[in-house]
Amino acid sequence: MAEEWKYAVVTGNSVTVESVPCIVGGVYINIPPSSDAKIEDGDNRPFLIPAGTAVGNCFGFDGTRLETNMVISAGGGDITVMYWIMGEAHK
């Protein structure tokens, strides 16, 4: 059976969501970040979400690969990240 997309709601500072390679599908803003929100792969920053991004904004990342792990800082806001673990089938 194929795996469903996984969701993580992150509030505040740096949180390791997964310690394995992941694919990011998208991000939804629940509470605007007061500083740039970051989605990182180890020491790299594949993408940033600017401070003050409005509630309700949704960003599609079309399968951005995080090769080692997924660390997220919500920049003082609250964001939901949709992802799946590499190596698992998904739907």
TIRO-2110 file (N, C-alpha, C; in Angstrom, 1 decimal):
// TIRO-2110
0.8, -1.2, 0.0, N, 1, A
0.0, 0.0, 0.0, CA, 1, A
0.9, 1.2, 0.0, C, 1, A
0.5, 2.2, -0.8, N, 2, A
1.3, 3.5, -0.9, CA, 2, A
1.1, 4.3, 0.4, C, 2, A
2.1, 5.1, 0.8, N, 3, A
2.0, 6.0, 1.9, CA, 3, A
1.3, 7.2, 1.5, C, 3, A
0.5, 7.8, 2.5, N, 4, A
-0.1, 9.1, 2.3, CA, 4, A
0.9, 10.2, 2.6, C, 4, A
0.7, 11.4, 2.1, N, 5, A
1.5, 12.5, 2.5, CA, 5, A
1.4, 12.7, 4.0, C, 5, A
2.5, 13.1, 4.6, N, 6, A
2.6, 13.4, 6.0, CA, 6, A
2.5, 14.9, 6.2, C, 6, A
2.1, 15.3, 7.3, N, 7, A
1.9, 16.7, 7.7, CA, 7, A
2.6, 17.0, 9.0, C, 7, A
3.3, 18.1, 9.1, N, 8, A
3.9, 18.6, 10.4, CA, 8, A
3.5, 20.0, 10.6, C, 8, A
3.0, 20.3, 11.8, N, 9, A
2.7, 21.7, 12.1, CA, 9, A
3.8, 22.1, 13.0, C, 9, A
4.5, 23.2, 12.6, N, 10, A
5.7, 23.7, 13.4, CA, 10, A
5.4, 25.1, 13.9, C, 10, A
5.7, 25.3, 15.2, N, 11, A
5.6, 26.6, 15.8, CA, 11, A
6.9, 27.0, 16.4, C, 11, A
7.4, 28.2, 16.2, N, 12, A
8.6, 28.7, 16.9, CA, 12, A
9.9, 28.3, 16.2, C, 12, A
10.9, 27.9, 17.0, N, 13, A
12.2, 27.8, 16.6, CA, 13, A
12.5, 26.4, 15.9, C, 13, A
13.8, 26.2, 15.7, N, 14, A
14.3, 25.0, 15.0, CA, 14, A
13.8, 23.7, 15.5, C, 14, A
13.1, 22.9, 14.6, N, 15, A
12.5, 21.6, 15.0, CA, 15, A
13.0, 20.6, 13.9, C, 15, A
13.6, 19.5, 14.3, N, 16, A
13.9, 18.4, 13.4, CA, 16, A
12.6, 17.6, 13.2, C, 16, A
12.0, 17.7, 12.1, N, 17, A
10.7, 17.0, 11.8, CA, 17, A
11.0, 15.6, 11.4, C, 17, A
12.0, 15.3, 10.6, N, 18, A
12.4, 14.0, 10.2, CA, 18, A
14.0, 13.9, 10.2, C, 18, A
14.5, 12.8, 10.5, N, 19, A
16.0, 12.6, 10.5, CA, 19, A
16.4, 11.7, 9.3, C, 19, A
15.6, 11.7, 8.3, N, 20, A
15.8, 10.9, 7.1, CA, 20, A
15.5, 11.8, 5.9, C, 20, A
16.0, 11.4, 4.7, N, 21, A
15.7, 12.2, 3.5, CA, 21, A
14.2, 12.3, 3.2, C, 21, A
13.8, 13.5, 2.8, N, 22, A
12.4, 13.8, 2.6, CA, 22, A
12.2, 14.5, 1.3, C, 22, A
10.9, 14.5, 0.8, N, 23, A
10.5, 15.3, -0.3, CA, 23, A
9.4, 16.3, 0.3, C, 23, A
9.6, 17.6, 0.0, N, 24, A
8.6, 18.6, 0.5, CA, 24, A
7.7, 18.9, -0.6, C, 24, A
6.4, 18.8, -0.3, N, 25, A
5.3, 19.1, -1.3, CA, 25, A
4.8, 20.5, -1.2, C, 25, A
4.7, 21.0, 0.0, N, 26, A
4.2, 22.4, 0.1, CA, 26, A
4.2, 22.9, 1.6, C, 26, A
3.9, 24.2, 1.7, N, 27, A
3.9, 24.8, 3.0, CA, 27, A
2.7, 25.7, 3.1, C, 27, A
2.0, 25.7, 4.2, N, 28, A
0.8, 26.6, 4.4, CA, 28, A
1.1, 27.5, 5.6, C, 28, A
0.8, 28.7, 5.6, N, 29, A
1.0, 29.7, 6.7, CA, 29, A
-0.2, 29.8, 7.5, C, 29, A
-0.1, 29.3, 8.8, N, 30, A
-1.2, 29.4, 9.8, CA, 30, A
-1.1, 30.7, 10.6, C, 30, A
0.1, 31.1, 11.0, N, 31, A
0.3, 32.3, 11.7, CA, 31, A
1.6, 32.9, 11.1, C, 31, A
1.6, 34.2, 10.6, N, 32, A
2.7, 34.8, 9.9, CA, 32, A
4.0, 34.7, 10.7, C, 32, A
5.1, 34.3, 10.1, N, 33, A
6.4, 34.4, 10.7, CA, 33, A
6.8, 35.8, 11.0, C, 33, A
7.4, 36.0, 12.2, N, 34, A
7.9, 37.4, 12.5, CA, 34, A
9.4, 37.6, 12.0, C, 34, A
10.0, 36.5, 11.7, N, 35, A
11.3, 36.5, 11.0, CA, 35, A
11.2, 35.4, 9.9, C, 35, A
12.2, 35.4, 9.0, N, 36, A
12.1, 34.4, 7.9, CA, 36, A
12.0, 33.0, 8.5, C, 36, A
11.0, 32.2, 8.0, N, 37, A
10.9, 30.8, 8.3, CA, 37, A
11.8, 30.1, 7.3, C, 37, A
12.4, 29.0, 7.9, N, 38, A
13.4, 28.2, 7.1, CA, 38, A
13.1, 26.8, 7.1, C, 38, A
13.3, 26.1, 5.9, N, 39, A
13.2, 24.7, 5.8, CA, 39, A
14.6, 24.3, 5.3, C, 39, A
15.3, 23.5, 6.2, N, 40, A
16.7, 23.2, 5.9, CA, 40, A
16.9, 21.7, 5.8, C, 40, A
18.0, 21.4, 5.1, N, 41, A
18.5, 20.1, 4.9, CA, 41, A
19.9, 20.1, 5.5, C, 41, A
20.1, 19.6, 6.8, N, 42, A
21.4, 19.7, 7.4, CA, 42, A
21.8, 21.1, 7.6, C, 42, A
22.9, 21.5, 7.0, N, 43, A
23.4, 22.9, 7.2, CA, 43, A
22.9, 23.8, 6.0, C, 43, A
22.2, 23.2, 5.0, N, 44, A
21.8, 24.0, 3.8, CA, 44, A
20.4, 24.6, 4.1, C, 44, A
20.1, 25.6, 3.4, N, 45, A
18.8, 26.3, 3.4, CA, 45, A
18.2, 26.2, 2.0, C, 45, A
17.5, 25.1, 1.7, N, 46, A
16.9, 25.1, 0.4, CA, 46, A
15.9, 26.2, 0.1, C, 46, A
15.1, 26.6, 1.1, N, 47, A
14.2, 27.7, 0.8, CA, 47, A
13.8, 28.5, 2.1, C, 47, A
13.5, 29.7, 1.9, N, 48, A
13.0, 30.6, 3.0, CA, 48, A
11.6, 31.1, 2.7, C, 48, A
10.9, 31.3, 3.8, N, 49, A
9.6, 32.0, 3.6, CA, 49, A
9.7, 33.3, 4.3, C, 49, A
9.5, 34.4, 3.6, N, 50, A
9.8, 35.8, 4.2, CA, 50, A
8.9, 36.1, 5.4, C, 50, A
9.6, 36.8, 6.4, N, 51, A
8.8, 37.3, 7.5, CA, 51, A
7.6, 38.1, 7.1, C, 51, A
6.5, 38.0, 7.8, N, 52, A
5.3, 38.7, 7.5, CA, 52, A
4.4, 38.1, 6.4, C, 52, A
4.8, 36.9, 5.9, N, 53, A
4.0, 36.3, 4.9, CA, 53, A
2.6, 36.1, 5.5, C, 53, A
1.6, 36.5, 4.7, N, 54, A
0.2, 36.5, 5.3, CA, 54, A
-0.4, 35.1, 5.5, C, 54, A
-1.3, 35.0, 6.5, N, 55, A
-2.0, 33.8, 6.8, CA, 55, A
-2.7, 33.3, 5.6, C, 55, A
-2.8, 32.0, 5.3, N, 56, A
-3.5, 31.5, 4.2, CA, 56, A
-2.7, 31.3, 3.0, C, 56, A
-1.5, 31.9, 2.9, N, 57, A
-0.6, 31.6, 1.8, CA, 57, A
-0.2, 30.2, 1.8, C, 57, A
-0.2, 29.6, 0.6, N, 58, A
0.3, 28.2, 0.4, CA, 58, A
1.3, 28.2, -0.7, C, 58, A
2.4, 27.6, -0.4, N, 59, A
3.5, 27.5, -1.4, CA, 59, A
3.7, 26.0, -1.8, C, 59, A
3.7, 25.8, -3.1, N, 60, A
4.0, 24.4, -3.6, CA, 60, A
5.5, 24.3, -3.9, C, 60, A
6.1, 23.3, -3.5, N, 61, A
7.5, 23.1, -3.7, CA, 61, A
7.8, 22.0, -4.7, C, 61, A
6.8, 21.4, -5.3, N, 62, A
7.0, 20.5, -6.4, CA, 62, A
8.1, 19.5, -6.2, C, 62, A
8.1, 18.9, -5.0, N, 63, A
9.0, 17.8, -4.8, CA, 63, A
10.4, 18.2, -4.5, C, 63, A
10.6, 19.3, -3.7, N, 64, A
12.0, 19.7, -3.3, CA, 64, A
12.6, 18.6, -2.4, C, 64, A
13.8, 18.1, -2.8, N, 65, A
14.4, 17.1, -2.1, CA, 65, A
15.3, 17.6, -0.9, C, 65, A
15.2, 17.0, 0.2, N, 66, A
16.0, 17.2, 1.4, CA, 66, A
16.8, 15.9, 1.6, C, 66, A
18.1, 15.9, 1.3, N, 67, A
18.8, 14.7, 1.2, CA, 67, A
19.2, 14.1, 2.5, C, 67, A
19.3, 14.8, 3.6, N, 68, A
19.7, 14.2, 4.9, CA, 68, A
18.6, 14.2, 5.9, C, 68, A
18.0, 15.3, 6.1, N, 69, A
16.9, 15.4, 7.1, CA, 69, A
16.1, 16.6, 6.8, C, 69, A
15.1, 16.9, 7.7, N, 70, A
14.2, 18.1, 7.5, CA, 70, A
14.2, 18.8, 8.8, C, 70, A
14.8, 20.0, 8.9, N, 71, A
14.8, 20.9, 10.0, CA, 71, A
14.0, 22.2, 9.6, C, 71, A
13.0, 22.5, 10.5, N, 72, A
12.2, 23.7, 10.2, CA, 72, A
12.2, 24.7, 11.3, C, 72, A
12.3, 25.9, 11.0, N, 73, A
12.1, 27.0, 11.9, CA, 73, A
10.9, 27.8, 11.4, C, 73, A
9.9, 28.0, 12.2, N, 74, A
8.7, 28.7, 11.7, CA, 74, A
8.9, 30.2, 11.9, C, 74, A
10.0, 30.7, 12.3, N, 75, A
10.3, 32.1, 12.4, CA, 75, A
9.4, 32.9, 13.4, C, 75, A
9.0, 32.2, 14.4, N, 76, A
8.0, 32.8, 15.4, CA, 76, A
6.6, 32.7, 15.0, C, 76, A
6.3, 32.1, 13.8, N, 77, A
5.0, 31.9, 13.4, CA, 77, A
4.5, 30.5, 13.6, C, 77, A
3.6, 30.0, 12.7, N, 78, A
3.1, 28.7, 12.8, CA, 78, A
2.8, 28.2, 11.3, C, 78, A
3.5, 27.2, 10.9, N, 79, A
3.4, 26.7, 9.5, CA, 79, A
3.1, 25.2, 9.5, C, 79, A
2.4, 24.8, 8.4, N, 80, A
2.1, 23.4, 8.2, CA, 80, A
2.9, 23.0, 6.9, C, 80, A
3.7, 21.9, 7.0, N, 81, A
4.5, 21.4, 5.9, CA, 81, A
3.9, 20.0, 5.5, C, 81, A
3.7, 19.9, 4.2, N, 82, A
3.3, 18.6, 3.6, CA, 82, A
4.6, 17.9, 3.0, C, 82, A
4.8, 16.7, 3.4, N, 83, A
6.0, 16.0, 2.9, CA, 83, A
5.8, 14.5, 2.9, C, 83, A
6.8, 13.8, 2.3, N, 84, A
6.9, 12.4, 2.4, CA, 84, A
8.3, 11.9, 2.5, C, 84, A
8.5, 10.8, 3.1, N, 85, A
9.9, 10.3, 3.3, CA, 85, A
10.3, 9.6, 2.0, C, 85, A
11.6, 9.9, 1.6, N, 86, A
12.1, 9.3, 0.4, CA, 86, A
12.3, 7.8, 0.6, C, 86, A
12.0, 7.1, -0.4, N, 87, A
12.1, 5.7, -0.4, CA, 87, A
10.7, 5.0, -0.1, C, 87, A
9.7, 5.8, 0.3, N, 88, A
8.4, 5.2, 0.5, CA, 88, A
7.6, 5.6, -0.7, C, 88, A
6.7, 4.7, -1.1, N, 89, A
5.8, 5.0, -2.2, CA, 89, A
4.8, 6.0, -1.6, C, 89, A
4.2, 6.9, -2.4, N, 90, A
3.2, 7.8, -1.9, CA, 90, A
2.1, 8.0, -2.9, C, 90, A
1.0, 8.6, -2.5, N, 91, A
-0.1, 8.9, -3.4, CA, 91, A
-0.6, 10.3, -3.1, C, 91, A
END
